[in-house]
Amino acid sequence: MELSSRARLAYARLYQQYNDIDVFVEDSTYTGVYEKIINRILGGRAKVSRVTPLGPRAVVEATAKADTGPHHRPRLYIVDGDLDLLSRARSEKIKNLYRLNVYSLENLLIDIDAIKNYTRFSCPSLDEKTCNSRCDIDNLFRDMQNHLLPYIVALAIARRLSLDGRVSAINPPSVGHIVRGKKIGPSASLIRLRLREIVHAAILKSGREKYLIAKRIVIKNLRRKGQNVITFAPGKLFALAYVNERVGLAGGVTLPQKAMVSYLAEQASLQNDRGFRAVLKRTAKGVVNRPGI
């Protein structure tokens, strides 16, 4: 039975005795992963045994905005960064709401060393050197930085100009490099085609001047936030999907992405969003009457 956000808030109260911080997220797909990540970052400063999913991003933001009453317990609402990281110059500040400085939860877990550990885990019949050579994770992330990032920038420009329909949709198959039936990375030639298509549609709808203004804003946001494809490209649609396809091509075992994410939640350095680490530790300072804190 699907619960309303109001009912989920009430449900969360049942778990207050197990939580030092009340944490609310978007959906239920990775609540267990969020719990792993949060407790790893907190390192014993506080404990979160259960996070509460509230529904779509707009619902979490609206709930956080309406949550103005006094509380005796610290609480934190978390939403994905999404393309808004690049497409929007500013976002409304809402107390106790944290917008991830990466596209989504999966992006928090993408670090190259952890990914390489995952490929070795998933290729048990291969020695380390052979696994590294066949999966070639370093080259994958170079290709993503060089070729995929411009595609994400173009999509952010389209988002800012309110383009809709197929041309502005995130479409991994349309830009995938295929080897033996597996999409193992971005295709530079296909991305060039998509870029021309997006730019043409943007100028046709909004005019060249508005397109150039939107482009300047998106590029400024990109530079301000570090120009790293790991931050901005949807992790579940690109990096993690490419890695799993490479594992399959190398002769390894391709696992469901949920299992992959759960593995990475225990392996990743969790350094991709330092603001998230900071806000969790700041929130933990509001915890009272817990031994050792």
Backbone bond lengths (Angstrom), bond angles and torsions (degrees), N, CA, C in turn:
res aa  C-N    CA-C-N  psi(-1)  N-CA   C-N-CA  omega(-1)  CA-C   N-CA-C  phi
1 M - - - 1.458 - - 1.530 109.58 -
2 E 1.354 116.69 129.57 1.454 122.15 -178.70 1.520 109.55 -81.01
3 L 1.328 116.34 127.09 1.455 120.94 -178.93 1.515 110.22 -95.03
4 S 1.345 116.09 145.96 1.456 120.37 173.76 1.521 108.83 -71.78
5 S 1.345 115.95 163.35 1.467 118.78 179.35 1.520 110.82 -61.96
6 R 1.341 117.19 -34.95 1.469 120.32 177.60 1.529 110.61 -63.56
7 A 1.343 115.58 -42.59 1.465 119.24 179.52 1.528 110.87 -66.68
8 R 1.335 116.20 -34.98 1.460 119.30 179.50 1.520 111.56 -69.12
9 L 1.315 116.71 -34.49 1.461 119.50 174.94 1.523 110.60 -62.57
10 A 1.329 115.51 -42.17 1.465 119.53 177.72 1.527 110.36 -65.78
11 Y 1.334 115.76 -39.16 1.459 120.96 178.44 1.526 110.64 -61.45
12 A 1.329 115.53 -37.40 1.462 119.90 -179.26 1.520 111.38 -61.88
13 R 1.321 117.31 -31.02 1.473 120.02 -179.16 1.521 111.62 -63.05
14 L 1.329 117.01 -27.15 1.459 120.65 179.47 1.527 111.44 -65.48
15 Y 1.336 116.28 -23.40 1.464 120.58 -175.93 1.516 112.53 -102.70
16 Q 1.325 116.85 8.26 1.456 118.58 -178.20 1.525 112.44 -61.52
17 Q 1.318 116.22 -31.04 1.467 118.33 -179.17 1.531 111.67 -68.92
18 Y 1.364 117.19 -17.47 1.463 120.79 179.62 1.524 112.36 -100.24
19 N 1.320 117.60 -9.47 1.460 122.57 -176.37 1.520 111.36 -116.16
20 D 1.317 116.87 139.63 1.459 120.70 169.25 1.520 110.88 -88.47
21 I 1.331 115.99 -25.72 1.459 122.61 178.02 1.525 107.82 -128.50
22 D 1.317 117.40 134.11 1.462 121.17 174.37 1.527 107.99 -86.69
23 V 1.331 116.35 118.98 1.461 121.53 -176.11 1.525 109.45 -118.59
24 F 1.336 115.60 132.64 1.458 122.40 -178.44 1.533 108.95 -123.67
25 V 1.346 115.83 132.93 1.459 121.40 -177.37 1.526 108.83 -128.39
26 E 1.332 116.38 -174.58 1.455 119.74 -174.98 1.533 113.32 -78.06
27 D 1.335 117.82 -69.09 1.460 118.35 -175.88 1.521 110.67 -121.16
28 S 1.320 114.58 178.34 1.466 120.31 -172.13 1.529 113.11 -92.60
29 T 1.336 117.99 -0.94 1.469 120.60 -173.32 1.519 112.12 -55.93
30 Y 1.351 115.72 -44.12 1.455 119.56 -173.03 1.526 112.60 -126.10
31 T 1.327 117.16 38.10 1.462 117.90 178.49 1.533 110.70 -61.85
32 G 1.330 116.43 -40.20 1.474 119.52 178.61 1.518 111.90 -64.50
33 V 1.333 117.32 -36.18 1.452 121.52 178.10 1.516 110.00 -67.82
34 Y 1.322 117.16 -42.59 1.462 120.11 175.97 1.526 110.32 -57.13
35 E 1.322 116.60 -42.36 1.466 119.81 -179.65 1.532 110.73 -62.18
36 K 1.325 117.34 -42.56 1.466 120.57 177.23 1.531 111.04 -60.29
37 I 1.315 115.18 -49.26 1.470 119.95 -176.39 1.522 110.76 -62.53
38 I 1.320 116.07 -48.30 1.467 120.45 -176.75 1.523 110.80 -60.91
39 N 1.320 116.85 -45.72 1.469 119.26 -178.02 1.525 112.15 -69.93
40 R 1.339 116.89 -31.41 1.460 118.61 174.31 1.527 110.53 -64.49
41 I 1.319 116.70 -43.45 1.463 120.46 -179.26 1.522 110.89 -67.72
42 L 1.327 117.40 -41.36 1.467 120.73 -178.35 1.524 111.82 -68.31
43 G 1.313 117.21 -30.12 1.461 120.98 175.09 1.516 114.07 54.95
44 G 1.333 117.81 37.43 1.461 121.05 177.73 1.514 114.66 92.92
45 R 1.338 117.98 -6.65 1.472 119.69 178.58 1.529 110.78 -64.55
46 A 1.323 115.05 -31.82 1.463 122.64 177.23 1.519 106.64 -159.90
47 K 1.328 116.03 170.06 1.462 119.88 -176.80 1.521 110.21 -130.08
48 V 1.351 114.90 138.43 1.460 121.15 174.13 1.523 107.13 -126.21
49 S 1.317 116.33 108.56 1.461 120.97 -178.07 1.523 112.91 -92.36
50 R 1.329 116.15 -21.05 1.462 119.31 -178.44 1.524 110.03 -149.78
51 V 1.328 116.63 121.98 1.460 120.01 171.56 1.520 108.25 -97.02
52 T 1.317 116.56 155.98 1.458 121.30 -174.98 1.524 110.70 -114.46
53 P 1.349 117.91 119.13 1.464 120.08 175.46 1.526 110.22 -80.89
54 L 1.340 115.95 137.25 1.464 120.20 -177.93 1.520 113.44 -111.38
55 G 1.340 117.22 -15.66 1.459 118.47 -177.46 1.509 111.16 122.10
56 P 1.336 117.63 -159.45 1.463 121.55 -175.98 1.522 112.98 -57.31
57 R 1.316 114.82 160.56 1.456 122.22 -177.24 1.529 112.41 -52.51
58 A 1.334 116.50 -44.45 1.467 119.74 -178.38 1.523 110.97 -60.64
59 V 1.340 116.82 -35.02 1.467 120.70 179.55 1.522 110.29 -68.86
60 V 1.336 117.18 -42.87 1.471 120.45 178.91 1.525 109.97 -62.24
61 E 1.330 117.19 -44.61 1.463 120.51 -179.59 1.527 110.90 -63.88
62 A 1.340 116.49 -43.56 1.472 119.80 -179.65 1.526 110.96 -65.29
63 T 1.327 116.74 -38.51 1.461 120.71 179.49 1.526 110.57 -66.43
64 A 1.329 115.95 -42.82 1.471 119.86 177.92 1.526 110.68 -62.89
65 K 1.316 116.18 -41.66 1.472 120.21 -178.82 1.519 111.47 -64.90
66 A 1.346 116.44 -36.14 1.462 120.58 -179.34 1.524 112.77 -80.01
67 D 1.327 116.63 -13.16 1.466 121.66 -176.55 1.532 109.58 -84.40
68 T 1.309 115.48 78.31 1.469 120.76 -174.99 1.527 113.36 -107.93
69 G 1.330 116.82 -4.07 1.467 119.35 -176.64 1.509 112.23 -72.84
70 P 1.309 117.33 162.54 1.469 120.89 177.23 1.526 110.65 -69.00
71 H 1.329 116.15 143.12 1.461 120.95 178.90 1.522 109.39 -132.16
72 H 1.323 114.63 143.53 1.455 119.73 177.67 1.528 111.23 -92.28
73 R 1.336 116.00 -2.75 1.453 121.19 -178.06 1.529 108.88 -126.90
74 P 1.327 117.94 143.38 1.469 118.90 175.34 1.521 110.66 -68.90
75 R 1.322 115.53 146.40 1.461 120.59 177.76 1.514 109.72 -143.13
76 L 1.336 115.13 154.91 1.447 120.69 -176.59 1.531 109.49 -145.87
77 Y 1.329 115.40 129.44 1.460 122.51 174.19 1.532 107.86 -103.57
78 I 1.344 117.04 134.69 1.461 121.26 -175.33 1.530 109.68 -126.90
79 V 1.340 116.31 131.27 1.468 120.85 174.52 1.525 109.31 -130.10
80 D 1.318 116.06 160.70 1.463 121.71 178.07 1.529 110.40 -69.70
81 G 1.335 114.95 155.30 1.456 119.72 175.89 1.520 112.61 -75.68
82 D 1.348 116.14 -40.10 1.458 121.49 176.25 1.532 110.57 62.94
83 L 1.327 117.28 -169.76 1.464 121.35 177.13 1.521 112.44 -66.98
84 D 1.345 116.20 -14.32 1.463 119.30 178.20 1.524 112.16 -60.53
85 L 1.321 117.26 -22.65 1.471 119.98 175.72 1.521 111.23 -53.54
86 L 1.328 115.51 -36.83 1.459 120.35 -179.15 1.521 112.60 -101.86
87 S 1.317 117.31 -35.02 1.461 119.89 -170.07 1.523 114.06 -81.99
88 R 1.332 116.93 -22.78 1.459 119.58 -177.15 1.526 110.47 -110.45
89 A 1.337 114.84 133.94 1.460 118.75 178.25 1.516 111.25 -75.44
90 R 1.324 116.72 -35.69 1.463 121.09 -178.84 1.524 109.91 -141.45
91 S 1.316 115.85 153.74 1.466 122.16 173.29 1.521 108.60 -126.87
92 E 1.302 115.69 148.88 1.460 119.80 178.72 1.525 110.43 -61.51
93 K 1.311 116.55 132.92 1.455 120.46 176.86 1.516 109.84 -81.64
94 I 1.321 115.24 127.93 1.457 121.61 -179.95 1.520 108.04 -128.05
95 K 1.292 116.02 127.95 1.459 120.49 -178.72 1.526 110.87 -58.21
96 N 1.323 115.70 136.93 1.470 123.67 177.35 1.526 113.82 67.66
97 L 1.350 117.33 11.03 1.461 120.52 175.95 1.518 109.16 -106.94
98 Y 1.353 116.18 130.46 1.454 120.47 175.16 1.524 109.28 -119.98
99 R 1.326 115.41 121.55 1.465 121.45 173.56 1.523 107.61 -93.43
100 L 1.312 116.81 121.10 1.457 120.61 -178.59 1.524 110.47 -56.11
101 N 1.333 116.54 140.35 1.457 122.06 175.21 1.519 111.70 -88.03
102 V 1.330 115.55 25.23 1.461 123.36 170.07 1.524 106.36 -136.05
103 Y 1.315 116.28 167.15 1.467 119.31 -174.15 1.523 112.50 -57.75
104 S 1.324 116.93 -46.42 1.459 120.39 -177.93 1.529 109.69 -159.76
105 L 1.312 115.40 178.41 1.467 121.20 -178.77 1.523 111.93 -51.46
106 E 1.338 116.48 -43.70 1.463 119.51 -177.50 1.525 111.69 -57.13
107 N 1.320 116.79 -34.93 1.470 120.00 -178.69 1.521 112.61 -66.80
108 L 1.326 117.51 -24.28 1.463 120.30 175.54 1.527 111.27 -61.99
109 L 1.331 116.25 -24.62 1.463 121.54 -169.64 1.516 113.72 -102.37
110 I 1.324 116.48 -0.56 1.460 119.63 -175.67 1.528 109.46 -89.78
111 D 1.303 115.75 97.74 1.463 119.62 167.84 1.525 107.39 -131.36
112 I 1.298 116.14 144.53 1.458 121.00 -166.40 1.523 112.10 -62.51
113 D 1.327 117.94 -39.66 1.467 119.55 179.67 1.526 111.21 -63.41
114 A 1.339 116.64 -43.72 1.469 120.31 179.01 1.522 110.91 -64.34
115 I 1.338 116.59 -38.83 1.463 120.73 178.19 1.534 110.21 -63.59
116 K 1.327 117.00 -42.08 1.470 119.61 178.09 1.522 111.02 -63.65
117 N 1.327 117.28 -38.97 1.468 120.21 175.46 1.520 110.42 -60.55
118 Y 1.335 115.21 -39.54 1.467 118.87 179.51 1.530 110.96 -64.14
119 T 1.323 117.44 -42.07 1.466 118.55 -179.45 1.525 110.97 -63.92
120 R 1.332 117.32 -38.11 1.471 119.21 178.18 1.527 110.54 -68.15
121 F 1.322 116.39 -37.78 1.463 121.18 176.20 1.530 110.75 -61.12
122 S 1.333 115.70 -38.47 1.467 120.94 -174.71 1.525 113.16 -87.14
123 C 1.327 116.81 -6.39 1.472 120.90 178.53 1.531 109.42 -121.94
124 P 1.318 118.30 66.38 1.469 120.92 -171.94 1.522 114.07 -65.54
125 S 1.335 117.82 -19.16 1.470 119.17 -178.02 1.528 112.19 -88.60
126 L 1.352 116.73 -4.55 1.463 119.94 -176.79 1.523 111.05 -105.69
127 D 1.345 115.83 143.56 1.458 118.47 171.31 1.525 108.60 -74.31
128 E 1.333 116.49 164.93 1.460 120.98 -172.60 1.532 112.41 -58.97
129 K 1.321 116.91 -44.13 1.461 119.70 -177.38 1.521 111.39 -63.82
130 T 1.314 116.90 -43.09 1.464 120.94 -179.79 1.517 110.70 -66.36
131 C 1.331 116.19 -42.18 1.469 120.89 179.31 1.529 110.17 -60.93
132 N 1.325 116.36 -47.17 1.466 120.29 -179.33 1.523 111.17 -61.90
133 S 1.338 115.93 -39.23 1.456 120.22 -179.02 1.527 111.74 -67.93
134 R 1.314 116.48 -44.28 1.464 119.68 -177.01 1.525 112.10 -71.80
135 C 1.314 117.14 -39.96 1.469 119.79 -178.12 1.531 111.54 -81.33
136 D 1.314 117.40 -33.12 1.477 124.24 173.31 1.533 111.87 47.56
137 I 1.308 115.66 60.26 1.464 121.55 -176.20 1.529 112.17 -67.40
138 D 1.330 117.16 -35.81 1.469 119.17 178.94 1.524 110.88 -59.99
139 N 1.318 116.87 -44.92 1.465 120.79 -179.60 1.526 111.01 -67.09
140 L 1.334 116.69 -36.44 1.462 120.37 177.55 1.521 110.95 -57.86
141 F 1.329 116.83 -48.66 1.462 119.22 -176.55 1.524 111.99 -72.10
142 R 1.321 117.98 -27.61 1.465 120.21 172.43 1.531 110.48 -65.16
143 D 1.327 115.99 -44.75 1.468 119.73 178.33 1.524 111.45 -63.62
144 M 1.315 116.81 -39.21 1.461 119.59 178.30 1.527 110.71 -63.62
145 Q 1.329 116.20 -43.30 1.463 119.80 179.92 1.531 111.17 -63.84
146 N 1.325 116.08 -43.58 1.467 120.40 -174.89 1.523 113.37 -77.59
147 H 1.336 117.04 -36.12 1.462 119.56 -171.17 1.532 113.96 -112.74
148 L 1.331 116.63 -39.62 1.467 118.70 -175.68 1.522 112.60 -77.22
149 L 1.327 117.26 -36.60 1.464 119.85 -177.36 1.532 112.71 -57.39
150 P 1.333 119.84 -43.53 1.470 118.82 177.02 1.533 113.26 -58.87
151 Y 1.328 116.75 -33.75 1.470 120.77 177.17 1.524 110.77 -65.11
152 I 1.330 117.07 -43.07 1.464 120.93 179.12 1.533 110.09 -65.48
153 V 1.325 116.97 -38.71 1.467 120.99 176.86 1.528 110.19 -60.81
154 A 1.322 116.86 -43.93 1.469 120.76 179.30 1.530 110.77 -63.06
155 L 1.316 117.28 -39.89 1.465 120.32 177.80 1.525 111.29 -65.17
156 A 1.333 116.61 -35.98 1.464 119.89 177.75 1.525 111.10 -67.00
157 I 1.321 116.88 -37.54 1.465 120.51 175.59 1.530 109.38 -63.00
158 A 1.335 115.87 -44.20 1.461 119.88 177.59 1.524 111.04 -60.59
159 R 1.330 117.00 -40.11 1.471 120.91 177.86 1.530 109.87 -62.19
160 R 1.317 116.83 -44.36 1.465 120.32 -178.65 1.526 111.58 -62.96
161 L 1.329 116.48 -34.19 1.461 120.92 -179.88 1.521 112.73 -88.70
162 S 1.343 115.77 5.56 1.482 122.34 176.70 1.522 112.57 61.14
163 L 1.332 116.39 35.01 1.461 118.96 172.14 1.519 108.66 -69.88
164 D 1.324 116.16 146.03 1.452 119.03 176.42 1.525 109.57 -132.79
165 G 1.313 115.20 177.27 1.448 119.41 -179.69 1.515 113.09 88.51
166 R 1.320 115.65 -171.27 1.458 122.19 -172.34 1.524 112.87 -60.25
167 V 1.322 117.27 -39.96 1.463 120.18 -172.42 1.522 112.61 -62.90
168 S 1.330 117.53 -29.98 1.465 120.51 -176.89 1.520 113.00 -101.45
169 A 1.319 117.18 3.22 1.469 120.79 -178.93 1.526 110.60 -80.70
170 I 1.326 115.92 144.53 1.462 120.09 173.34 1.520 107.82 -70.57
171 N 1.318 116.77 117.77 1.461 120.75 -170.56 1.524 110.20 -132.97
172 P 1.350 117.92 81.47 1.466 120.60 -177.81 1.527 115.25 -54.03
173 P 1.355 120.07 -41.93 1.467 118.31 -179.10 1.529 113.42 -60.59
174 S 1.329 117.12 -29.01 1.466 120.27 -176.34 1.521 112.75 -72.78
175 V 1.330 117.70 -12.89 1.476 120.30 -178.28 1.525 111.93 -126.17
176 G 1.328 117.45 15.57 1.459 120.92 -175.16 1.529 113.39 -87.75
177 H 1.330 115.58 136.85 1.471 122.06 173.48 1.531 107.31 -86.87
178 I 1.332 116.30 121.15 1.461 121.56 -172.74 1.522 110.83 -105.49
179 V 1.323 115.58 128.91 1.467 122.49 174.05 1.525 107.45 -128.71
180 R 1.325 115.36 120.68 1.475 121.67 -179.26 1.532 111.41 49.41
181 G 1.315 115.29 44.58 1.457 121.06 174.95 1.517 115.18 81.47
182 K 1.332 118.30 2.82 1.462 120.88 -177.96 1.534 110.10 -117.06
183 K 1.319 115.15 134.98 1.468 120.76 177.80 1.529 108.33 -84.88
184 I 1.325 116.11 102.74 1.467 120.51 -169.75 1.529 113.17 -104.23
185 G 1.333 117.41 3.05 1.454 120.01 -179.72 1.509 110.29 170.27
186 P 1.329 116.73 -178.06 1.462 119.98 178.83 1.523 111.21 -80.06
187 S 1.316 115.25 147.74 1.464 121.54 176.78 1.524 109.01 -101.06
188 A 1.321 117.19 118.96 1.461 120.59 -178.62 1.528 111.49 -60.96
189 S 1.329 118.16 -41.01 1.470 120.99 -177.56 1.526 111.45 -69.24
190 L 1.338 117.67 -41.35 1.461 120.23 178.74 1.523 111.32 -67.93
191 I 1.325 116.94 -35.72 1.459 120.43 177.95 1.521 110.58 -65.57
192 R 1.326 117.34 -39.38 1.469 119.56 176.93 1.524 110.99 -59.13
193 L 1.321 117.24 -40.80 1.463 120.93 177.83 1.521 111.17 -63.53
194 R 1.312 116.50 -43.85 1.462 120.72 -179.92 1.528 111.28 -65.98
195 L 1.330 117.08 -37.98 1.464 120.30 179.13 1.527 110.48 -61.92
196 R 1.331 116.31 -44.97 1.467 119.39 179.21 1.526 110.82 -61.86
197 E 1.325 115.58 -39.62 1.458 120.69 -179.36 1.528 111.25 -64.90
198 I 1.334 116.63 -45.02 1.465 121.17 -178.69 1.526 110.77 -66.96
199 V 1.316 117.11 -45.79 1.470 120.56 -179.06 1.534 110.15 -62.76
200 H 1.315 116.72 -43.10 1.469 120.28 178.67 1.529 110.88 -59.94
201 A 1.334 116.39 -46.37 1.467 120.05 -179.52 1.524 111.56 -64.73
202 A 1.340 116.50 -38.92 1.464 120.75 -179.12 1.526 111.13 -64.86
203 I 1.331 116.76 -44.35 1.459 120.50 -179.43 1.530 110.70 -69.55
204 L 1.320 116.07 -38.45 1.468 120.32 178.93 1.526 111.10 -61.64
205 K 1.333 116.39 -39.65 1.461 120.22 -177.47 1.528 112.25 -80.10
206 S 1.330 117.38 -43.83 1.463 120.79 -168.83 1.524 114.86 -110.85
207 G 1.323 116.84 -13.59 1.455 120.10 -176.05 1.524 111.58 90.96
208 R 1.326 116.40 154.70 1.459 120.66 -175.24 1.525 112.26 -63.18
209 E 1.328 117.64 -40.47 1.464 120.19 -176.41 1.523 111.38 -63.00
210 K 1.344 116.87 -47.17 1.469 119.80 179.44 1.526 110.69 -66.01
211 Y 1.335 115.87 -35.27 1.468 118.82 177.12 1.526 110.31 -61.94
212 L 1.315 117.45 -45.44 1.462 120.85 -177.97 1.530 111.54 -66.68
213 I 1.331 117.14 -36.01 1.467 120.34 176.43 1.524 110.04 -63.68
214 A 1.336 115.58 -46.97 1.472 120.32 179.04 1.523 110.61 -61.16
215 K 1.315 116.85 -41.01 1.468 120.69 179.65 1.516 111.01 -62.29
216 R 1.350 117.25 -43.15 1.461 120.44 179.56 1.522 111.16 -61.47
217 I 1.322 117.38 -40.78 1.472 121.14 -179.42 1.527 110.33 -65.89
218 V 1.328 116.45 -44.68 1.473 120.64 -179.08 1.525 110.53 -64.99
219 I 1.320 117.61 -43.89 1.462 120.93 178.98 1.525 110.75 -63.42
220 K 1.325 117.01 -39.17 1.457 120.94 177.33 1.525 110.74 -61.58
221 N 1.341 116.41 -43.96 1.466 119.91 177.53 1.521 111.39 -64.08
222 L 1.326 116.24 -38.58 1.463 120.85 178.80 1.522 110.58 -61.22
223 R 1.317 116.76 -47.26 1.464 120.27 -178.55 1.525 111.02 -67.03
224 R 1.316 115.95 -38.90 1.470 119.66 -178.57 1.514 111.32 -65.76
225 K 1.335 117.29 -30.78 1.464 120.90 -175.29 1.525 113.17 -100.86
226 G 1.343 117.66 3.99 1.458 117.86 168.40 1.503 119.27 112.15
227 Q 1.331 119.18 -6.32 1.464 122.64 174.37 1.524 113.39 54.95
228 N 1.310 117.73 39.14 1.462 121.96 -177.16 1.526 109.63 -112.31
229 V 1.321 116.47 122.62 1.462 120.15 -177.77 1.524 111.85 -61.56
230 I 1.327 117.49 -29.13 1.465 120.78 178.83 1.527 110.95 -61.43
231 T 1.321 116.73 -30.81 1.466 120.74 179.31 1.516 111.66 -73.40
232 F 1.329 118.31 -43.08 1.457 121.62 -163.59 1.524 116.10 -102.55
233 A 1.326 119.40 -27.44 1.464 120.72 -177.51 1.513 110.28 -84.13
234 P 1.335 119.33 127.64 1.469 121.32 -178.81 1.524 112.08 -50.05
235 G 1.336 116.47 113.29 1.453 121.06 -172.90 1.507 114.14 -59.60
236 K 1.324 116.38 -41.34 1.465 118.72 -175.92 1.524 112.25 -70.56
237 L 1.339 116.94 -26.11 1.456 120.43 -176.85 1.524 112.74 -89.35
238 F 1.315 117.40 -25.09 1.454 120.59 -174.44 1.526 112.09 -119.47
239 A 1.324 118.97 -81.66 1.473 120.69 -171.45 1.523 112.34 -54.43
240 L 1.326 117.68 -51.95 1.468 119.36 -175.41 1.526 111.34 -68.44
241 A 1.320 116.16 -37.93 1.465 119.28 177.85 1.521 110.89 -65.66
242 Y 1.341 117.03 -43.25 1.470 120.30 178.02 1.523 111.53 -61.50
243 V 1.334 116.69 -43.40 1.466 120.37 -178.42 1.523 110.30 -61.33
244 N 1.324 117.32 -45.12 1.461 119.96 -178.83 1.531 111.25 -63.79
245 E 1.328 116.86 -37.53 1.457 120.07 178.05 1.538 110.76 -66.64
246 R 1.323 116.27 -36.65 1.465 120.00 177.57 1.528 110.88 -67.21
247 V 1.320 116.11 -38.51 1.461 119.96 176.34 1.529 110.17 -60.09
248 G 1.336 116.49 -45.33 1.461 120.29 178.83 1.513 111.74 -62.22
249 L 1.335 116.61 -41.96 1.457 120.92 -179.95 1.533 111.22 -66.02
250 A 1.339 116.32 -30.08 1.475 121.03 179.64 1.522 112.19 -79.33
251 G 1.326 116.57 -6.09 1.458 120.01 -179.40 1.510 113.83 95.50
252 G 1.330 116.93 12.87 1.456 121.14 179.55 1.521 112.89 -90.64
253 V 1.305 115.32 -169.06 1.461 122.88 -177.28 1.525 108.88 -102.01
254 T 1.326 116.94 119.66 1.469 120.36 177.29 1.527 108.53 -88.62
255 L 1.302 115.71 118.72 1.452 121.75 -178.11 1.520 110.88 -96.44
256 P 1.345 118.43 158.53 1.463 119.86 171.73 1.524 109.43 -56.68
257 Q 1.318 116.40 145.23 1.452 118.67 -174.85 1.528 112.54 -61.36
258 K 1.318 118.63 -29.85 1.463 120.51 177.10 1.527 110.91 -60.07
259 A 1.331 116.60 -40.27 1.469 120.19 178.42 1.523 110.42 -67.47
260 M 1.312 116.12 -39.08 1.458 121.18 178.40 1.523 110.72 -61.64
261 V 1.324 116.33 -46.19 1.467 121.39 -179.49 1.523 110.43 -63.90
262 S 1.315 116.96 -41.21 1.463 120.60 179.19 1.526 110.94 -62.48
263 Y 1.341 116.44 -40.70 1.467 120.56 176.54 1.523 110.34 -61.43
264 L 1.315 117.38 -48.11 1.457 121.54 -177.26 1.526 111.74 -65.61
265 A 1.328 116.97 -28.66 1.470 120.02 178.54 1.524 111.50 -61.73
266 E 1.330 116.77 -24.13 1.463 120.56 178.71 1.531 112.42 -96.12
267 Q 1.333 117.07 -13.18 1.466 121.05 -173.33 1.528 113.52 -108.78
268 A 1.320 117.14 -33.05 1.464 121.05 -171.01 1.523 111.56 -67.18
269 S 1.322 115.72 153.67 1.468 121.17 -178.75 1.526 112.42 -75.33
270 L 1.334 117.53 -17.54 1.471 123.53 179.00 1.527 112.27 60.07
271 Q 1.324 115.82 36.65 1.466 121.39 179.98 1.529 112.68 -103.46
272 N 1.320 118.45 1.79 1.462 120.16 -173.53 1.525 113.80 -72.40
273 D 1.326 117.09 -20.47 1.470 120.59 178.69 1.527 107.95 -137.70
274 R 1.308 115.64 89.58 1.466 119.95 -177.36 1.520 111.64 -69.11
275 G 1.326 116.32 -26.12 1.463 119.47 175.94 1.511 112.03 -63.25
276 F 1.340 116.05 -36.46 1.458 120.50 178.21 1.519 110.72 -65.17
277 R 1.330 116.23 -43.19 1.462 120.55 176.72 1.529 109.91 -59.62
278 A 1.334 115.88 -43.54 1.465 120.40 -176.59 1.526 111.42 -66.11
279 V 1.338 116.83 -42.87 1.466 118.90 -176.90 1.528 110.76 -68.93
280 L 1.335 117.41 -34.06 1.467 119.78 177.02 1.526 111.01 -65.27
281 K 1.319 116.49 -44.50 1.464 119.74 -179.00 1.527 111.14 -68.06
282 R 1.343 115.23 -35.20 1.465 119.24 176.76 1.522 110.31 -66.11
283 T 1.323 116.13 -42.55 1.463 120.64 179.43 1.520 110.83 -64.09
284 A 1.329 116.39 -37.03 1.463 120.76 -179.25 1.533 111.89 -64.08
285 K 1.319 116.98 -23.74 1.468 119.89 178.87 1.527 111.34 -65.89
286 G 1.328 116.49 -19.92 1.456 119.58 178.61 1.508 113.88 -83.56
287 V 1.340 117.01 -2.73 1.458 121.17 179.08 1.530 109.51 -74.58
288 V 1.311 117.03 131.61 1.453 121.26 179.95 1.511 110.67 -122.22
289 N 1.318 114.63 157.01 1.485 121.86 173.61 1.520 112.94 60.62
290 R 1.328 116.36 33.60 1.466 119.01 172.59 1.515 107.77 -113.87
291 P 1.330 117.29 123.36 1.464 120.01 -177.81 1.515 111.14 -55.43
292 G 1.322 115.35 137.11 1.449 120.36 175.78 1.493 114.78 88.62
293 I 1.355 118.45 -2.39 1.458 120.41 -179.06 1.528 109.59 -110.48
